[in-house]
Each structure stands twice: as structure tokens, then as C-alpha cells.
Amino acid sequence: MQRTSTETTMDQAVQQERVWLGAYPPGVPADIDVNRYASLVQAFDEWIEKYRERIAFVSLGSEITYAEVSRQAHAFAAWLQAQGVKKGERVALMMPNCFQYPICLFGTLIAGAVVVNVNPLYTARELKHQLQDSGAQTIVVFENFAKTLEEALPGTEVRNVLVTQIGDLLQPGANIKGHAVNFLMRHIAKQVPPYRLPQAVALRQALASGARLTATPVPLAREDLAFLQYTGGTTGVAKGAMLSHGNVLANLLQTEAWAANQLDGDIEVNLSLLPMYHILSLTLNCLVFMSLGGRNILIANPRDVKKVVYIIRNETFTGVTGVNTLFNGLLENADFRARDFSKLKLSLAGGMATQRAVAQRWKEVTGKPIIEGYGLTECSPIVTMNPVDIAHMDAVDFSGSIGLPAPSTDVRFKRDDGTWAPIGEPGELCVRGPQVMRGYWNRPEETAKTFDADGWLMTGDIGVMDERGYVRLIDRKKDMILVSGFNVYPNEVEDVVMLHPGVREAAVVGVPDPVAGERVKLVVIAKDPTLTVDAMAAHCRKHLTAYKVPRIIEFRQGELPKSTVGKILRRELREPV
């Protein structure tokens, strides 16, 4: 496609305005080599060749090597091809963190097909939409969620159904441990609702069949589609972001360029709290750590903090990736706080704003700061990252910034009138780079709304850049509360509330008001049972301008409603309990 003179002029202007390059850590390049790999399969083969004898993943105390992941992935690819799966067909994966996920992920890509990641906790309605929208003809489902699939299948194009259990691949051979775990899950914990899928094939059987076949190599290029990664759908129907091999590879290489030269060459051990069907975990926990030959501890249910702490009781990890609520939950556990964190190098946060109180407490407990970044599904996902300086990590403090644009990434801020905001002026964060999606699957109108005429992706997030290039995220455009003409950003109010020692969790939303347009509502999960509405209001008045002080304060029990990756679902807080 021929570039217009306007695009060329803008490219030159952006290059000149890359003020963030001066703040890059030593050794980090301004741009990555996007031509390093032709596909994720080529990268995968390189990792296997280099690290084949190392442990790739750990699940429930069992281990699997890089070589075994490759062997099983090629078996799955061969089975798919034997069922007639062609290049570009969609294969849905509906699993938590377990050995089966990376095996089926890479097997799908080796077969030339497209991975459709599915949240295992979807309702039948949500699952049906994703299957129908993607046109998936194959699905691998965890048995715990097979009942949901049974209800969702009518009206979809799915013809191949594979079912697997948590213990299926825990041990080679007789797999006594796996059978025991499956028995406990089904008959003791009773976490497998009865289902009827007569056409289903056991994944173990498919892998055994595929092992007797040979997968046919499929030519792949960076432009070929690798993932349909569905957005959360919190404000409407979930949309499939089309991520090519090149998009995801770019983000992998950007992250490698940012952090790899800071590591000391030891085998990195990563605690994978976030589910790998989520784009942040897919890129960071799965792909980046595999590119480093790392050892990944898979956590199937990170919100069960007691079980997480028990699972990792004999593990020493050097890296952890999570969201604010997961870090906060771990900090509430005394056994976790008592761990030895001397080997910990990196604590990476994304997915939602990290609250200052949580970041400060994390550093007090672990001795290491939380390094925050920013991204979105449509960008594979990383857009900005804070510098990683292992040698001086003890001196690093939480800044509230989401960091600097990644290599080969341009970031600008757009005013409401469509013009570009200068340094220091807030606006809608817009991004261009090789990690940016091709568009939304079968939704040209939505794609056109998301990109401007010059190819900038408009994120819907309000942010501002300082003179060094650091970006601070103010809030989601759609979450901004308008009180008598004044903008109130929920993140700011939540940060203040979380500074109160009696608060465990907090979230702020806007609710309609006949006089002010909107008023600020605060929902609190208290740590201190004696905390009162009056005390909470007084704390807010002490730290916030009058129009930002919550007019409605509601205390709830338990925890705030969250998505499966820990994001607080603000839409569910607008109505009283």
C-alpha cells in the first residue's frame, strides 16, 4: 500500500518527537528486528532446539520438558490435520493453566490453524457467542466446563470436541498421580458437573493417535493470523482482535529487548498467576519465558490464595506477573509474607492500574518493587513499560507511571477535537507499532472506529506524557465521572481510599445525579470491622478536592466482583446490593 505524504510527514514528526529514547535503559534499542522470525512456529522450534532438556512447565508438582512439549504439540498438530483442519481454521482452547494449554497452543499453530482463546468461566451464552463469531470448528475443553459447552454447542460450527482433565498429562506411563487427581476432582471435590458430549474425544486419545502420524509442515508468514483474542466484552459484545504471527512476535521481541539484557543468565523461574488464555500472560508468562528457557509454575486458580501458597511452598521463583488484586490477595496471606524472596528479580504488573498502597506494601514484604506496564488486547498486549534495572532494583520505587513506549512503538495523545496534544497535556492515548492488531474479526465498522485515518489505534484510555517520555495513565475514557462539569477519575479516588489502613479493597464508579449529572460512588471491602462510612468520608475529604469526594459510600462483604484475571467489574457496582 502506497503511503500518503501526510503519513510520511507524520512519521517524520513522530520520529523527531521520540523523547522517550533518551530515558531508555542501557542496551535497549530504539527498534527491534521484526524480520527475525517468519512465524511463532519458527521461534518455537528454535527454543526447543536450544532448551530441549530443561523443564518448561510445572503443574501440581509434576514437570514437563521443552522436548516433551514439542513432541506432544506435534502429535496434536498431526491429529488436527488428520481431522481435516486446514490452514486458517479456528481452534478454540477452553482451559486454565495446565500442561495441555501450551501443548494445544503450539500444536494448533504448527497445524497452521488459528488459536481462539476462551475464558473457561464463560457462561453458555458467552461461549456460544465466541464460537459462533469465530467460526471455530474444533474446541479443546477442560472437563469441569464441558457442561457449559454442551449447552453452547447448538447453532455453532464446531465438529471436533476434545475433552481433558487436570491430571491427564501429569506423569508419563501409568500416570497414577493423574488418575488420583482426576478422581478427587470428579468424585470428592465434585467440580465436574454431569455432561453429555457423545461426539467428544479424550485429548489423551487424540495425542496418542497423533503420535503415530507426522504433521505436514505448513508455510507461515508474519502476516498470517495466529490468534483471535477476544476482548473482555465489559461494555458490549466481545470482539475478536486479529493478532498475526508478526504482531505477537513483535511484542515478544520488544519485551526481550527491554528486559533480557538485565538478567544474569540463570534459569528463570516464573510464577504464572495469570491464566495463559489472557493476552498478558500468553505473551509474558508463556512466550517470553519460553524464549529465555525459563521454568514456568502453572497456577490453575490464582484466586485461591491458600492453595497457591501451598503449591509453591517448595518453589523459589525469580519472576511473577499479576494484576493489582492478585498482588493484594497474596499480601493478605501470612504464609506468603513469610517466604524467602531473596531470589525474586522481577514483579511485573499490568491489566489494571496498580494502587500505590499495594505497590508500597509489596516492596516492604518482598524487597522488590512492582514494575508496571500498560497494554491492551489489541496490541498483543504491551505498549509501554517501566525500565527494569536488576542491579539497582532495591533503589527502584513505585512511580505511578506506566513507563516508556516499547521499542518500535510510537505513542501520542489526542484531544477531544481530534488534534494532537503536546507534552504535558492529557489526551486519549493512541499507538502505532508492529504489535498492533490487524483489526477486529468480521467487524469492519468496529475496526474503523478504533483506527484513525493515519493508522493510529485509539485506546480509549486517557493519559499524559512528561518531558522525558514517561506516560501516566489517568483513567479509562469510558470510566471517567463528570461531576458538575469537572472530570473525576476513579483510579485517583481509589488510590486515596486504599491508603486507609482499614480498607482491603475499593472501587469507584459514577452514578446518575439529577443536579450534578453524576455523583461519585465508593464501594469498600473493609479490613477493619469498626470502619464506618463517616470515617471513610473524612479520610476522603482530607485528601481529595470536594467534587471528588464520594457522595455514596457502600460497604460490602467478601470481595469485589472481578473478572477471571482479577479486573474489578465496575459495571456491577453501580447498583446497590
C-alpha positions in Angstrom: 0.0 0.0 0.0 1.4 3.4 -1.0 1.9 5.8 1.8 0.5 9.3 1.6 2.6 12.5 2.0 0.6 13.2 5.2 1.6 9.8 6.7 5.2 10.3 5.7 5.3 13.8 7.3 3.6 12.4 10.5 6.1 9.5 10.7 9.0 12.0 10.5 7.4 14.2 13.2 6.9 11.2 15.5 10.4 10.0 15.0 11.6 13.5 15.9 9.4 13.5 19.0 10.5 10.2 20.4 11.7 11.9 23.5 11.5 8.7 25.4 14.5 7.2 23.7 16.8 9.3 26.0 15.3 7.6 29.0 15.8 4.0 27.7 17.9 1.7 29.9 21.4 1.0 28.5 21.4 -1.6 25.7 17.8 -1.3 24.8 17.4 -0.5 21.1 15.1 2.1 19.6 13.7 -0.5 17.2 13.5 -4.3 17.1 14.3 -6.5 14.1 10.8 -7.5 13.0 12.2 -9.9 10.4 14.0 -12.1 13.0 11.3 -14.8 12.7 8.8 -15.6 10.0 6.4 -17.2 12.4 5.8 -18.3 16.0 6.4 -21.9 14.9 9.9 -21.0 13.8 10.6 -19.3 17.1 9.2 -22.3 19.0 11.4 -24.7 17.1 14.4 -22.6 18.0 13.6 -22.6 21.7 13.1 -26.4 21.7 16.4 -26.9 20.0 18.2 -24.7 22.5 16.5 -25.8 25.7 15.1 -29.2 25.0 16.3 -30.9 28.2 15.2 -28.1 30.5 11.9 -28.1 32.5 9.4 -25.9 30.7 6.3 -26.2 32.9 5.4 -27.3 36.4 1.9 -28.2 37.4 0.7 -29.7 40.7 4.2 -30.8 41.5 4.8 -32.5 38.1 7.2 -31.3 35.4 7.4 -31.4 31.6 10.5 -30.7 29.5 10.7 -28.5 26.4 11.3 -31.6 24.3 8.2 -33.3 25.6 6.1 -30.1 25.0 7.3 -30.2 21.4 6.7 -33.9 20.9 3.1 -33.6 22.2 2.4 -30.4 20.3 3.5 -32.1 17.0 1.2 -35.0 17.9 -1.7 -32.7 18.4 -0.9 -30.9 15.1 -0.9 -34.2 13.3 -4.2 -35.2 14.8 -5.8 -31.9 13.8 -4.6 -32.3 10.2 -5.9 -35.9 10.2 -9.3 -34.5 11.0 -9.1 -32.2 8.0 -8.2 -29.0 9.9 -6.7 -26.6 7.3 -4.6 -23.5 7.5 -6.5 -20.6 8.9 -9.2 -22.7 10.6 -10.0 -21.7 14.2 -9.3 -24.0 17.1 -10.8 -22.9 20.5 -8.9 -23.6 23.7 -11.0 -23.5 26.9 -8.6 -24.4 29.7 -6.9 -22.9 32.8 -3.2 -23.1 33.3 -2.1 -26.7 32.8 0.3 -28.7 30.6 -2.5 -29.2 28.0 -2.6 -25.5 27.2 0.9 -24.8 25.7 0.8 -28.2 24.0 -2.5 -27.5 22.3 -1.5 -23.9 21.6 1.7 -24.8 19.7 0.0 -27.8 18.1 -2.6 -25.6 16.7 0.0 -23.1 15.3 2.1 -26.0 13.9 -1.0 -27.2 12.0 -1.4 -23.7 10.5 -4.6 -23.1 12.4 -5.7 -20.1 14.5 -5.9 -20.2 18.3 -9.2 -18.9 19.8 -8.6 -18.4 23.5 -11.7 -18.9 25.6 -12.3 -18.0 29.2 -13.2 -21.3 31.0 -15.6 -19.5 33.3 -17.8 -18.2 30.4 -21.5 -18.8 30.6 -23.1 -20.8 27.8 -24.4 -17.6 26.3 -20.9 -16.0 26.2 -19.3 -19.2 24.9 -21.9 -19.6 22.2 -21.2 -16.1 21.0 -17.5 -16.6 20.8 -17.8 -19.9 19.0 -20.3 -18.5 16.5 -18.4 -15.3 16.0 -15.1 -17.0 15.4 -16.5 -19.9 13.4 -14.4 -22.3 15.4 -14.8 -25.9 14.2 -12.6 -27.5 16.9 -12.5 -27.0 20.7 -10.5 -28.4 23.5 -12.3 -28.1 26.8 -11.5 -28.8 30.4 -13.9 -31.4 31.7 -15.0 -29.1 34.5 -16.6 -26.8 31.9 -17.9 -29.5 29.5 -21.5 -28.9 30.7 -21.3 -25.3 29.5 -20.0 -26.4 26.1 -22.9 -28.9 25.8 -25.4 -26.0 26.3 -23.5 -23.7 23.9 -22.9 -26.1 21.0 -26.2 -25.9 19.2 -26.0 -23.4 16.4 -22.2 -23.4 16.2 -19.9 -24.8 13.5 -17.9 -27.0 16.0 -17.4 -30.5 14.6 -14.4 -31.7 16.7 -14.7 -31.7 20.5 -11.8 -32.8 22.7 -12.2 -33.1 26.5 -9.3 -33.2 29.0 -8.9 -33.4 32.8 -6.4 -31.7 35.1 -4.5 -34.8 35.8 -4.3 -36.2 32.2 -0.7 -35.3 31.5 0.8 -35.0 34.9 3.0 -38.1 34.6 4.1 -40.3 31.7 3.3 -44.0 31.6 0.7 -45.2 34.1 0.1 -41.7 35.4 -1.1 -42.9 38.8 -0.9 -39.4 40.2 -3.0 -38.0 37.3 -5.7 -40.6 37.8 -5.9 -39.8 41.5 -6.2 -36.1 40.9 -8.9 -36.7 38.3 -10.8 -39.0 40.8 -10.6 -36.4 43.5 -11.7 -33.6 41.2 -14.7 -35.5 39.9 -15.9 -37.6 42.9 -14.6 -35.9 46.0 -14.5 -32.1 45.2 -17.4 -32.7 42.7 -16.2 -30.0 40.4 -17.3 -31.7 37.2 -21.0 -31.2 36.5 -22.6 -34.1 34.6 -22.5 -33.5 30.8 -23.3 -35.3 27.6 -21.0 -34.9 24.6 -21.2 -38.2 22.8 -19.0 -36.9 19.9 -16.2 -35.9 22.3 -12.7 -37.4 22.0 -10.4 -37.6 25.0 -7.4 -35.4 24.4 -5.1 -38.2 25.7 -6.5 -40.4 23.0 -6.0 -37.8 20.3 -2.4 -37.2 21.3 -1.7 -41.0 21.3 -3.2 -41.2 17.8 -1.3 -38.1 16.6 2.0 -39.6 17.9 1.7 -42.3 15.2 1.3 -39.7 12.5 3.6 -37.0 11.1 2.4 -33.4 10.9 2.7 -31.8 7.5 4.7 -28.5 7.6 2.5 -25.5 6.8 4.2 -22.4 5.3 3.6 -19.5 7.6 4.4 -15.8 7.3 4.3 -12.9 9.8 1.1 -11.7 8.1 -0.8 -14.9 8.8 -3.3 -14.9 11.6 -2.2 -16.6 14.8 -4.8 -15.7 17.4 -8.3 -14.4 17.7 -8.0 -12.8 21.1 -11.4 -11.7 22.4 -11.8 -8.5 24.3 -13.4 -8.7 27.7 -16.8 -7.5 26.5 -17.4 -5.5 29.6 -19.2 -2.7 27.7 -20.9 -4.8 25.0 -20.4 -7.8 22.7 -16.9 -9.3 22.9 -14.9 -8.7 19.7 -12.1 -10.9 18.3 -8.8 -8.9 17.9 -6.9 -10.4 15.0 -3.3 -10.9 16.1 -0.9 -12.1 13.4 2.2 -14.1 14.0 4.1 -10.9 13.3 2.1 -8.9 15.9 2.8 -11.4 18.7 6.4 -11.9 17.7 6.9 -8.2 17.7 5.7 -7.9 21.3 7.8 -10.9 22.3 10.9 -9.3 20.8 10.1 -5.9 22.3 9.9 -7.5 25.7 13.1 -9.4 25.2 14.9 -6.3 24.1 13.6 -4.5 27.2 14.5 -6.9 29.9 16.7 -9.8 28.6 20.0 -8.0 29.0 19.1 -7.3 32.6 19.0 -11.0 33.5 22.1 -12.8 34.8 21.9 -15.9 32.7 20.5 -18.2 35.4 17.4 -20.3 34.6 14.5 -18.0 35.4 11.6 -19.5 37.3 8.3 -17.7 36.7 5.2 -17.9 38.9 2.3 -17.8 36.4 -0.7 -16.5 38.3 -2.5 -15.1 35.3 -4.3 -17.5 33.0 -2.4 -18.1 29.8 -5.6 -17.6 27.7 -5.3 -13.9 28.8 -3.1 -12.0 26.4 -0.7 -10.6 29.0 0.1 -14.0 30.4 0.2 -15.5 26.9 2.9 -13.1 25.8 4.9 -12.7 29.1 4.4 -15.9 31.0 4.3 -18.4 28.1 6.2 -17.0 25.2 8.8 -14.7 26.7 9.8 -17.1 29.4 10.0 -19.9 26.9 12.3 -17.8 24.7 14.5 -17.5 27.8 14.4 -21.2 28.6 12.6 -20.5 31.8 10.7 -22.8 34.2 7.0 -21.9 34.4 5.0 -22.7 37.6 1.4 -23.0 36.4 -1.3 -21.9 38.8 -4.8 -23.0 37.7 -6.8 -20.9 40.2 -4.8 -17.9 41.5 -7.7 -16.5 43.5 -7.5 -19.4 45.9 -4.5 -17.8 47.7 -4.2 -20.5 50.4 -3.8 -23.2 47.7 -1.4 -21.1 45.7 0.8 -20.7 48.7 0.7 -24.4 49.4 1.5 -25.3 45.8 4.6 -23.0 45.8 5.8 -24.0 49.3 8.9 -25.7 47.9 9.4 -23.4 44.9 11.7 -20.5 44.6 10.6 -18.1 41.8 12.6 -15.3 40.2 9.7 -13.6 38.4 5.9 -13.1 38.9 3.4 -11.4 36.7 0.0 -10.3 38.1 -2.6 -7.6 38.5 -3.2 -5.4 41.4 -5.9 -7.6 43.0 -3.7 -10.7 42.9 -0.8 -8.9 44.5 -3.1 -7.6 47.2 -4.5 -11.0 47.8 -1.1 -12.6 48.3 0.0 -9.8 50.7 -3.0 -10.7 52.9 -1.6 -14.2 53.4 0.7 -14.6 56.4 2.5 -17.6 54.9 3.2 -15.8 51.7 4.6 -12.8 53.6 6.9 -15.1 55.5 8.5 -16.5 52.3 12.2 -16.0 51.3 12.2 -13.5 48.5 15.9 -13.3 48.0 15.8 -14.9 44.5 13.0 -12.6 43.3 14.1 -10.4 40.5 11.0 -9.1 38.7 7.5 -8.4 39.8 5.5 -7.2 36.7 2.1 -5.7 36.8 -0.4 -4.9 34.1 -4.1 -5.4 33.2 -5.3 -2.7 35.5 -3.9 0.2 37.5 -1.7 -0.8 40.4 -2.6 1.1 43.6 0.2 2.9 45.3 -0.6 1.3 48.7 -0.4 -2.2 47.2 2.9 -1.4 45.5 4.4 0.1 48.7 3.4 -2.9 50.7 4.7 -5.4 48.1 8.1 -3.8 48.3 8.1 -3.8 52.1 7.3 -7.6 52.1 9.5 -8.8 49.1 12.2 -6.1 49.0 11.5 -5.6 45.3 9.2 -3.1 43.6 6.3 -3.8 41.3 7.3 -2.8 37.7 4.2 -1.5 36.0 3.5 -1.5 32.3 0.5 -0.9 30.1 -1.1 -2.7 27.2 -4.3 -3.9 25.7 -5.5 -7.0 23.8 -5.4 -5.1 20.5 -1.6 -4.5 21.0 -0.5 -8.1 21.8 -0.6 -6.5 24.5 2.3 -4.4 25.6 2.6 -0.7 24.7 4.7 0.9 27.5 7.0 -0.5 30.2 8.9 0.9 33.1 12.7 0.4 33.0 14.0 -2.8 34.5 17.2 -2.4 36.4 18.0 -5.6 38.3 21.3 -4.3 39.6 19.7 -1.3 41.3 16.3 -2.9 42.0 16.3 -2.1 45.7 16.5 1.6 44.9 13.6 1.5 42.4 10.4 2.9 43.8 6.8 2.8 42.5 6.2 5.9 40.5 2.7 5.5 39.3 3.9 5.8 35.7 3.1 3.1 33.2 6.6 3.7 31.7 8.1 4.4 28.3 6.8 3.3 24.9 8.3 0.0 23.9 10.9 -0.3 21.1 9.4 0.3 17.6 6.3 1.8 19.3 5.0 5.3 18.8 2.6 6.9 21.3 0.7 10.2 21.0 -2.2 11.8 22.8 -5.3 13.1 21.1 -7.6 16.0 22.2 -11.3 15.7 22.0 -11.3 17.9 18.9 -9.0 15.4 17.1 -5.8 17.4 17.3 -2.6 16.1 18.9 -1.9 17.2 22.5 1.6 18.4 23.3 3.8 17.0 26.1 2.2 17.5 29.4 -1.4 17.8 28.2 -3.8 14.9 28.8 -5.5 13.2 25.9 -6.6 9.9 24.5 -3.6 7.6 24.2 -3.0 6.5 20.6 -0.5 3.9 19.5 1.2 2.6 16.3 3.7 -0.3 16.1 4.3 -3.7 14.8 2.4 -5.3 17.7 -0.9 -3.5 16.8 -3.6 -5.9 15.6 -4.9 -6.2 12.1 -8.4 -5.3 13.2 -11.5 -6.9 14.7 -12.6 -10.3 13.2 -15.6 -9.7 10.8 -16.3 -6.3 12.3 -15.0 -3.7 9.8 -17.2 -0.9 11.3 -15.7 -1.5 14.8 -12.2 -1.6 13.3 -12.9 1.7 11.5 -13.9 3.3 14.8 -10.8 2.1 16.6 -8.2 3.4 14.0 -7.9 6.9 12.7 -7.2 7.8 9.1 -3.4 7.6 9.7 -3.4 4.2 11.2 -3.2 5.2 14.9 -5.1 2.8 17.3 -7.2 4.9 19.7 -7.1 3.1 23.0 -9.9 4.8 24.9 -7.5 5.5 27.8 -6.7 9.0 29.0 -3.1 9.6 29.7 -0.3 12.2 29.6 3.4 12.1 28.8 6.1 14.1 30.6 9.2 15.7 29.0 11.2 12.5 29.4 8.7 10.4 27.7 7.2 8.7 30.7 3.4 8.1 30.4 1.0 8.3 33.3 -2.5 6.8 32.8 -5.3 8.9 34.2 -8.2 6.6 33.5 -10.4 4.9 31.0 -12.3 7.4 29.0 -15.5 5.5 29.5 -15.0 5.3 33.3 -14.4 9.0 33.7 -17.1 10.6 36.0 -18.4 14.0 35.2 -19.5 15.9 38.3 -20.9 19.4 37.6 -18.6 19.7 34.6 -15.5 18.5 36.5 -13.7 15.3 35.5 -13.2 12.7 38.3 -11.0 9.8 37.5 -11.9 6.6 39.6 -8.2 5.5 39.8 -7.3 8.7 41.7 -10.1 8.3 44.2 -9.3 4.6 44.7 -5.7 5.2 45.3 -6.6 7.6 48.1 -9.1 5.2 49.6 -6.6 2.4 49.6 -4.2 4.4 51.7 -6.5 3.9 54.7 -5.2 1.0 56.7 -8.7 -0.3 57.4 -9.5 -0.9 53.7 -8.9 -4.2 51.9 -10.4 -3.4 48.5 -12.1 -0.4 47.0 -13.7 0.6 43.7 -15.2 3.9 42.4 -18.0 4.4 39.8 -20.2 7.1 38.6 -23.9 7.0 39.2 -26.6 9.4 37.7 -27.5 12.5 39.6 -30.3 14.9 38.6 -28.3 18.0 39.7 -24.6 17.3 39.2 -25.1 14.9 36.2 -23.1 12.2 38.0 -22.0 11.6 41.6 -19.1 9.6 42.9 -20.0 6.2 44.4 -17.4 4.3 46.5 -17.7 0.6 47.3 -15.5 -0.7 50.1 -14.4 -4.1 51.4 -13.2 -3.3 54.9 -10.3 -5.0 56.6 -11.2 -3.3 59.9 -14.7 -4.3 61.0 -15.0 -1.0 63.0 -14.5 1.2 59.9 -17.5 3.5 59.4 -19.0 5.5 56.5 -18.2 8.7 58.4 -14.6 7.7 58.9 -14.2 6.8 55.3 -15.8 10.1 54.2 -13.5 12.1 56.5 -10.4 10.3 55.1 -11.5 11.2 51.5 -12.2 14.8 52.4 -8.7 15.1 53.8 -7.1 14.0 50.6 -9.5 15.0 47.8 -11.0 18.1 46.3 -14.6 18.4 47.3 -16.1 17.4 44.0 -14.0 14.2 44.0 -15.2 13.0 47.4 -17.7 10.1 47.2 -21.3 11.1 47.9 -22.3 7.4 48.2 -20.2 5.0 50.3 -21.3 1.4 50.4 -19.7 -1.4 52.4 -19.8 -4.9 51.1 -18.8 -8.3 52.5 -16.4 -10.8 50.8 -14.7 -9.3 47.8 -15.5 -7.0 44.9 -16.8 -8.6 41.7 -13.9 -9.4 39.3 -13.2 -11.0 36.0 -11.2 -14.2 35.9 -8.0 -12.3 35.6 -8.7 -10.1 38.6 -10.1 -6.9 37.0 -12.7 -5.2 39.1 -16.0 -5.2 37.2 -17.1 -1.6 37.8 -20.4 -2.1 35.9 -21.7 -4.4 38.6 -21.1 -1.8 41.3 -23.3 0.9 40.0 -26.5 -0.6 41.6 -26.7 -1.1 45.4 -26.5 -4.6 46.8 
